[in-house]
């Protein structure tokens, strides 16, 4: 290999700048790092083993070492020689791929962090800054084992669709299929599970991605104000309407409108929304002429729509119009393997929002987060991370997370599109035993359905998860008439 990289000119050194030593045999990558970070740090670029080991003895001593990892076969021997000489200098790997077992072994050897290629300037600088702020000798409790490029889909601005669990990958795959069409989508899930982010992801994956995306919270305003917000108004429609104003449907013509908390929409507006879904037309508040628009509608709710229909507070015909396809977001307690990834993402967002340096999350913090059941889901996790960033008091956060909470609900009422029996729906002649039997059977059917969906209707796998025999599962599927669900 040519020594050209070793002689690449470094930017002028200043005492206040951190010294970054970069070893990689990829000349293009070295040039990129020099160009992007040369004005921020004193960069020393190396491509030969002898140069790297010699630079460790030179003055000034580097503050960070970026070491190219090309797999154990090519890089392990050199890394074993480097780490003892580096002593307390953080060694960060630049790797093309990650094997969790391999990366954990490297962490045990003393590697501080791993950056997966390709990366951009902001990603690299953020990792460098994190380790420059760490006390000498501090070692991260775990490495970034998930490639952010693989786990975070940019949605514009500072918004990302973050997912890595099997459950969320399944939601993503369904969403990608649905996004290609203009069929209305109903997003279900507990409060705080990220329904707005999923709606934005659907928009970004659709043919309307270059057009407008607007959100309207149907529970945040009274009926008259919500009507004018959605459909606009004409001059003189009410006191203060000094001139005509278009509504959200007109403003995002050609794009996507996200109606959050649709279950809270007042009854009079439900009829008007149904009309829009049927033929794309409506009239402004106080107007007479018809306005026609082409808007894709995504709605979301965290209530049981079926119960609202039974209570006559939500139109059944509107439900079927909105529910062209339904996507259900799992609660955070059902995807705890994503907590570390999400916590790091929220830390970056909070640091940018409050103009603060991000704090590292310790092993104790991650352990407490894994054990907590998150009734507020992602929204609660984001708030906890933000409080930790602002207060900087890990003890108070650990105390907060360890506080005893009531058990999470046994089943997510939002997720089911089937009407469940209740005491009020049971006839007086059934008796207590019949009621209990009905409720137990319904709970068992829901558990079986959840297991089947989790295994993508692999009945043998579902039987193993439920700890029942395969034959018993087949009997119960038939008994509860679950075949049609598949």
N, C-alpha and C positions, 0 to 999 in steps of 0.2 A: 504493500500500500504506500502511496506517495505520502511524503511528509508535508505536502502543501498546506493541509489544515493546521499543522503545528505552527506554521509561519504566518497564518492569517493575521492581519493587523488588528489589534485590539483597540477599543476606544481609549481616549486619554483617561488615565486613572485619577480618581479623586479620593481622598482619605475617607470621606463620608459615605462613599458608595460600597455596597456589599461586593465581595469578591466571589464570583461564580465560575467554577471550573467545569467545563463541559467536555466529556469524552464520547465521541461517536465517530465511526468510520464513514458515515454518510456526509459527504461534503455539502450537499444541498441543504441538509438539515442544519449543519453548523452555520452555514451562511444565513439561513432563515433566523436562527436564534440570535446571531450577532446583529442582524438588521432590526429585529423586533425589540430586543432587550438591551442593545448596546448603549442606548442613551439613558438607561435606568441603572444598570449595574456595570461593574468592571468585569467584562467577560473574557475568559481565557479559553480558547478553543483548541482541542487536542484530538489527534486521530491515531496516535501510536502509544502502545503500552509504556515504553521507556519514558516518553515525554510526560505521561500522566504521573508515574511514580516519582519522577524528578521534580515535577511542579509541586508535589506535596511537601517537599523540603524547602521550597523557595519562599521568599518573603514578598508580599504579605501572604499569610496563610489563608487559604480559601474559606469562605463562610459556608458554602454549599458545594457539593459535587454532584453533577448530573452525569450518570453513567449509563451508557447504552447496553441494554440487555438483549442478547440474541439467542437466548436459550442456554440451558446448562452445559451442553456440549461445547459451545464456543466461548461462553463468558464466565462460567462458574469458577474456573481456576484463577482467572484474573481478579474476580471479585473477592475471592478468599484471600488473595494477596493484598488487595486494596483496603479492605475493611479494618484490619489491625493497624495499618499505617494511618488511616483516616482518624482513628480514635474517636473524638467527640464531634467531628465534622459530619453533619447529616449527609448521607449518601442517598440520593433519589434515583430510581431507575427510570429509564426511558425505554419502554417495551412495546413490541408490536402486538403481542397477545398476552393473555393472562390465564394461567392454570392455578386455580385456588390453592391446591396442595403445594405446588411449587412456590407460589408467592408467600404462603405462610412459613415455609422453610426459610425463605430469604429474609423474612421479617425476624425470625428467630436468630438469624446470623447477624442482624444489626442494621439491615436496610430500613430506612425511615418511611419511604413512601414510593408509590409507583405511578408514573404518568403513562397512559396508553396512547400510542401514536394512531392516527394523527391528532394533534392537539393544536390549539390556537394560542396566541400571545396571552390572552386573559387567563386561560386555564393554567398555563405554565407559571405566569407571574403570581397567581393566587397561591399556588402550592409553594413557590419559593418564599413568598412573604410569610406564609403560615409557619414554615420551619425557621425562618430568621427570627421570629418572635418567640419561639419555644425556648425555655431554659436549657442550658447545656446539660446533656445527658438525658433529656426527656425523650422517651420513645413512645410513639403512637401505639395505642392499644390494638389497633387493627389497621390494615391497609385498605386503600381504595381498590377493591378487587373487581368492581364493576366498571366497565368502560362507560363514562358519562355519555359518550357519543351514541352508545347502544341503549342507554337507559333513559335518556332525556331527549324528547322531541321538541325543538324550538317552535313556539307558536307566535312569536313576535313580541317585541318589547322585552320584558323580563319574565315572560310566561313560558313554562315548559310543561309538557305532558310527561310525567315521571312514572316509570313502571319497570319492574324487573321480575315480579312474582308470576307464577303460572296463571293465577286467577286474573291478574291485570293484563297479561299478554293475551289471554283469551278475549277479554273485553276489547283490547286494541284490534285484534284480528276481525272481530265482529264489526267494530266501528269502521274499519277500512272498507269492508264489503258494503256496508250501508251507505257510507259517504258518497259513493259513486252515483247513487240515485237521488231523487228529490223527495223521496217518501218521508213523511213526518216521522220524527223519532221522539219517544218518550223515555227520558232518563230517570231511572229510579235509584234510590239509595238513601241511607240515613243522612241526617244533616252533617255537613262538613266533609263528605267523602270525595268532593271534587267534581260535582256535576257540571259546573260552569266550565271547568277546564276540559272535560270530555266533550262538551258542546263545541268549544272552540277548536278542539282537535278534529271533530267531525267536519267543521267548516273548512279548516286548513287542508283536509284530505279530499275535499270535494272540488268539483269544477268551478265552484263559486269562490274559491279561495282568494282571488284578487279583488273581490267585491266586499261590501261592508258587512261586518258582524256587529250586531247590537244586542244588548241584554236589557230586559225589563223585568223587574221584580214585581210580580202581581200582588204580593201581600204588603207592599211598602206604601201604598197610597189608596185613598178612597176611590169609589167607583167612578165618579165624574172626572177626577183628575187622571185616573188610569185610562179612561176612554180617550181623553184628549192626548195623552201621552202616546197611546198606540195608534190612533187614527187621525190625530190632528183636529183642528177646528177652523171655522170660517170667522171672518171679522164680524164682531157683534154677537157671537154665539153665546157669550155670557159677559158679565161685567168685568171689564179689564181686557177683553179680547179686542184690542185696538187694530189688529191686523191679522190676516190669516196665517196659520202656522201648520206645516206638514207634520204628521206623526211619524213614529218609528217605522211603521210599515212602508211608508213612502221613502223615508230616508235610506232604508236598506233594500230598495228595489233591486232585484238581481242578486242580492246577497242572502244572508241568514239572520233570522231573529230568534233569540233565545228567551223563552218565557219561563222564568224561574218561579217556583212555588205556584204552578198553574192551578193546583187544587184550591187555592185561596181566591181565585178570580170570582168577582161578584156574578151572580146568575144572569143579569141583563147583558153583560158583556160576553158571556159564553155563547149566546146566540149570534152575536155579531162576529165573533171569532170563527164560529162554525161556518158562517157564510163566506168568510175569507178563505178558509181551507177548502171549501167546495168549489168556488169559482174565481177566487182571487180578487173579488171586488168588495168595496165598502163605501160608505159616505163619511165625510168629516163631520164632527160634532157641529150641529147648526147648519149643515150643508144639504143640498138637494141633488147635486150632480154625483155621478158614480166615479170612483177612482179605481183603476185596475192596476194591480201590482203582481210581480213575479218574485215571491219570497219563500225561501225554505224555512219551515217552522220546526224548531226543536224545543220541546217543553220538558220541564223537570218537576218532580215533587218528592217529598219525603213522607207523605201521608198515604193511607190506604185508600186509593181512588174507589175501589169497589164498595167500601163502606160509605163513602161520600155519595156514591150513586144510590145506594140503598136508602140513605138519609135524605135523598132528593136535593142535595146541595151541589151536585155536579151532574151535568147532562150526560146521559149514557151515549147519545149519538156523537157528542164532542169527544168523549173518551175514545171511541172507536176510530174517529178521524185522526186524533193525535197519536194513537197507539198503532201506527203503521208498523213500526218495529220498536221493541222496548229493549233497552240496555240497562243492566243492573250493576252498579258499582259496589264491590264488596266493602264491608267495614274494615277499618285499619286493623282491628283485632284479628281479622281473618287473613291478613297478609303481613304479619309481623316481620317477615324476612326483609321487607322493604323499609323498615323504620330507619336504619342507618343511612341508607341512600336518601330518603326524604329529609331526614334531619340535617344532613350536610347541604342539601339543596336549599332548605329554609334558612340555614345559617348564612349562605351566600347572599340570598335575597335580602335578609334582614341587615347584613353588613352593608350592602349597597344602599339600602333605603335609609339607614341611620348614619351613613358615612362613618362607619367604624370598622376596625380590623376584625375579621372573623375569629371566633374562639374555637379551639379544638374541643371536641367532645370526648370525654374519657371513657374507659371501659366501664366504670361504675355507672356513668350516665346512660350508656347504651343498655346495660343490664337492667336498670330501673325502667327504661323505656320499653324494653321487651316484655316485662312483667305487668306493666300497667295496661288496662283494657281500653282506654281511649274512647270514652262515650262521645266526645266531641270530634273524634276522627282526625283527619288531616288538619282541620282548622285549629283544633286544640294543640296538636303537635307543633304547628307553626307558632302559636302563641307562647308555648313553653320555651321554644328555641329563642324567640325574640326576647322574652324576659331574661333568659340566661345571658344573652348578649348584652343587654342593657345593664343588668345588675351585676353580672360577673360573679354571682354567688352560687357555686355548685351545690353547696350544702342545703340551701333553701329549696332548690329545684328537686334534689333527691328526696327531701322531706315531703315535698308536695306530691311527688309521684308515688311515694310509699304509703300515702294516706289510704286507708281502707275505703273502697268504693263498693256499691252494690253490684251484684252479679250482672253481667250483660244479658240482654234479652235472649231467650232461647231461640227465637226465630225472628227474622226481619219481616214485619208485616208488609212493608213496602214491596218486598221482592215478589210476593205471590200475586198472581192474577186470578187466583181461584177464590171464591167466596168461602170463608171459614165459618163453621157453625159457632154460634155464641149462645149464651143462656137466654138472651132476649129473643133469639130466632127459634128456640126450641118450644114445641107445643107442650101444653101443660100436662098432657097425658103420658109423656115419655118417661117421667120418673128420674130420680137422681142417678141410678145405675146406668141408664141409657145415655144420659148427658155425659157422664164421666167416660163411658166407653167411646162415645163419639169424639170427644175432645182428645182422648189418648190416641185413637186411630188417626186423627188428623195430624197430630204432632209426629206420629211415626211415619206417616206418608210424606210429610214435609222433610223429615230427616233422610228418608230414602231418596227422595227427589234431589235433595242437595248433594248427597253422595254420588248419585248418578251423573249429575251435571258437573261435579268436580272432576270426575274421571272420564268425562265426555262419553258417557253411556257405555263404558267398559264395565259390564256387569260383574265379571270376576274380580276386578280391582275394587269395585264398590262393595262387594260382599266382604272382601278382606278388610276394608276400612271400617265397615260396620260390625265386623267380628261375628258374622252369621254365615251359614253355609250358602253356597251358590244356589242350591235347590230351594232353600227357604226364601232367598231374595227373589227368585223367579215367581214363587207363589205370591209373595207380597206385592210385587209389581202388578201381577194380574188381579189380585184382590182389590188393590187401590186404583185400578184402571189407569196406571201410569204409562202404559205402552204408547198411548197417543201423544204423550209429551215428547217422546224421542223423535 
